[in-house]
Amino acid sequence: MNFDPRGFDPKHFRWNFEEGVATVTLNRPERKNPLTFDSYAELRDMFRALAYAPEVKAVIMAGAGGNFSSGGDVHEIIGPLTEMDMPQLLAFTRMTGDLVKAMRGCPQPIVAALDGICVGAGAIIAMASDIRLATARTKTAFLFTRVGLAGCDMGACAILPRIIGQGRASELLFTGRVMTAEEGERWGFHNRIVAGEALLDEAVAVAQGLAAGPTFAHGITKTQLNTEWNVSLETAIEMEAQAQAICMATKDFRRAFEAFAAKSTPVFEGD
């Protein structure tokens, strides 16, 4: 599979690729950037394709117009779902779950730049990212119980407790209430809170820093963070021994040693 980040022209969100960093911007600001059936699918396919795009070193997820995302569009998704039969409903929920699988499965670190409204599926996309930056006005909510659904949507019951703890995740998923930016930072959901006008610049700086690092090794780190959830400590240590040995065979490892010996800064190339 070939994926050309320079020629990619998505229909349902904005895409910018520069200096190894791809910026994906949900771009329906008049509706607070809701998702549709088509945008879910296009995002899923994009993240799957990123596994075959070594030129892309890091990804930023952002929203236009001062909000991240209001989640699934009420009229374009929730309304039609009430008219579907069970096989159609299951096809939809599996498709949305595949977006999270694709985000976790792509080797690039994903930096979420969260401002304003970040709810429903928008909160899930934030949760599925690797690093989350917020502003003081960011409001995050897992709204599924508000529309009569379970809180276990798109991997929330597996991932959210690992980020903020079982009790806090339980409260948010049962009640659907808003988690403030301050709570999000204190609980470990947000890595940090930044000024609103500096949000995208800060996300770019974080992504560029990751892109300048040993990106093959970053992919290994992400794989291990995913796969070590459900293994014993003994298995995890053996997995990490093998993973680290693989990284020690890369040219980036030698570059780092040679730079250290020369008292210079290593320039990593991802191989």
N, C-alpha and C positions, 0 to 999 in steps of 0.2 A: 504494500500500500504506500502510495506517495501522497504527501501532504505538503503543499507549497505555502508557507506562512506569508510570503510576500504577495502571492496572487489570490489568497483566500478572500472571498467577498460574500460574507453571510447575508442572508435575507432578513434575519429577525433580531440582530443585535449589531453593534458597531465593533469593528476589529481594527487594532493598530499593532503593527509589529516593528520594533525598533531596538537595535543593539541587543538582540537575544531575548527581549521581553515582549510578550504578547499581552495586550490590554483588551479585555472583553467588557463592553459597556452595554448593559441592558438599557434600551433606548425607547421607552414609551413614557416620557416624563409627565405627560398630561394625565396619566392614570397611575402614576407612581411605579412604573415599570413592571406591570404584571406579566406573567408567563402565559403562553398559549400552548395548545397541542403541538404546533409547529415549532415554537421556540424551544420547548423541552427537547424535542427530537433533534433539532439542529445543534443545541448545546451538547447533548449526549454524543452525537456523531463527531463533533469537533474534539471533545476530550478523548474519545477513542482514537482519533487520528493523531493526536499529539504524541501518542506512544511511538509514532513513526516519524517524528519531526525533531531530530536532534538539534536543529538550528534554534529551536525554541528552548530557552534555558529556564524560564520562569513565566508564570501567568498571573495577571492581575484581574480580579473580578470587581467590577464597579457598576454603579447605576447613574443615570443621567438625572439632572434637575434637582439635586439635593436629597434624593431618596435612593435606597438600594433596590428594594423590590417589595411590592405588596402581595406577592405570591400568585397563586393561580387566579386567572381572570374570572370574576364572578359570572359574567355573561358568556364568555367564550369557552370556559371549562366547566364550572360548577353547574350551570344550567343544563348544558348537554349531558353531563354525567347522570343527572336525575332521570334521564330518558333511556339510559343504556341498560342492556341485560348483563347478567353476571360475567359471561366470557368477555364482553367488551370492557367492562369495568376492570377485570383482572388484567387485561392487556394494557390498559392505561396505567394502573398502579405499578405493573412490572416495568413499563417504559420509564416512568418517573424514577423508580428505584435504580434503573440502569444508568440514569444520569449521575447519581451518587457513586455507583460502582465505577463509572468512567472517570469521575474526578479523582477518586481514590486510586484508581489504577494507572492514571497517567504518571509518568516519572517526574514531571516538573513540579516543583513546589508552587502552590497556589496561594496568592496573597489576596485576601478579601478587603476591599476598601468600603467600609460600611458607614453610611450617613442616613439620617432620617429614618424612614420606615424600612424595617427589615423583618418581614413577617411571613408566616406560612412557608411556602416553598422557598421564598427568599431567605428565611432563617435557616432552612435546610441547606441551601447552597453555601451560606456563610459557614455553617457547621461542618460541611464536607471539605471546606478549604483547609489549608495547613496553618496559615497565620492570618489573624483577624485584627485589623486596625479599625477603630471607631472614632466618632466625634461625640461630644457631650450630648448632642441631640439624637443620637442613635437609639431607636426603640426596637427591641427584638422580641418577637412573640411567636410561639408555636401554636397557631390558632385552631388546630384541627378540631378540638372538642367544641369550639364555638359554632361549628357547622355540623355538629352531631356525629363527628367521626372520632376514632381512637387517636391517641397521641402517637401511636407507633407508625409513623409515616416516613418512608424513604430512609429507613435506618436510624431514626431518631432514638429509639430505645436502646440501640447498640452503641451509638457514637456519643450522644450527648452526655450520658453518665460518665463516660471516660474523660470528658473535658471538664465538667463542673461537679461531678459527684452524683451519686444515686438519689439522695434526698432532694437536692436542688432541681435535678432533672425531673424527678417525679412531680414536684410542685408545678413547674412550668408546663409539663405535658398534660397533667390533669386539669389545670385551671385555664390554660391558654393566656395567662396574664402577661403583661409587658415586663421584660427584663430591662431595667434602665442601663445606660452606658456605664454608670458607676458600679452597679451590681455586676455587669458583665466583665468588667476589668477585675473586680475584687474576686470573682468566682473563677477567673481563668478562661472565660470564653473569649474576651478581647485581650490580645497581647498588650495593647496600650490604647489610650485615648489621645488623640491629637486634635489640634485646632482645625475647624471645618475647612478653612481656606487652604490648609496645608495637607489635607488628607491624601489627595492623589499624588502630590509630590513626595510625600512620605512613603506611600505605597510603591512608587517607582523606585525610590532610593533603596527600599528593602529588597525589591525584586532584582534591581541591578546588582546589589551586593550578592544575592544568591546566584545570579547569572555569572558573576565573576568568579565564583567558587568552583570546586571540583564537581561539576554537574553530573558526571557518571556516578560519583559517590553519593550525591544528593538523591539520585534515583534509588540507589541501594538503601539509603536511610529510610526513604518513604516506603519502600517495599517491606522493610523490617518492621516499621511502625505499624503497618497494616497486618502483617502475618503473625506477629508475636502476640496478638491479643489472646489467642486461644491455645497456647502451647505451654508446657511446663517450663520452669526456669532452666532445667537441664537442657531441654530441646532448644530453648531460646539462645542459650549460651553457645551451643554447637552451631546453630544457624548463624549467629553473629561471627563465630570463628571463621566459618566458610565465607561469609560475605566480606569480612575484612581482608581475608587472604586474596579474594578476587580484586579488591580495591588496591592491595599492595602490588598487584601485577600491572597496574595502570601506569601510563607515562606521567599522569598528574602527580602520583606519589613520588616518582623520581624527580619531577620538576620541583616539588616542595622541598625535598632533601637538598637538591643542588642549590636552590635559592637560600635555604637556611645556612648551608656551608659557606655561601658567598656573601652572607649578611645582606641579602636583597629580598624583595617581595616576589613570591612566586606568581607566575602568570599561568593560570590553569586553562586547558583547552578541551576538557571534557573527554579525554581518551586515556 
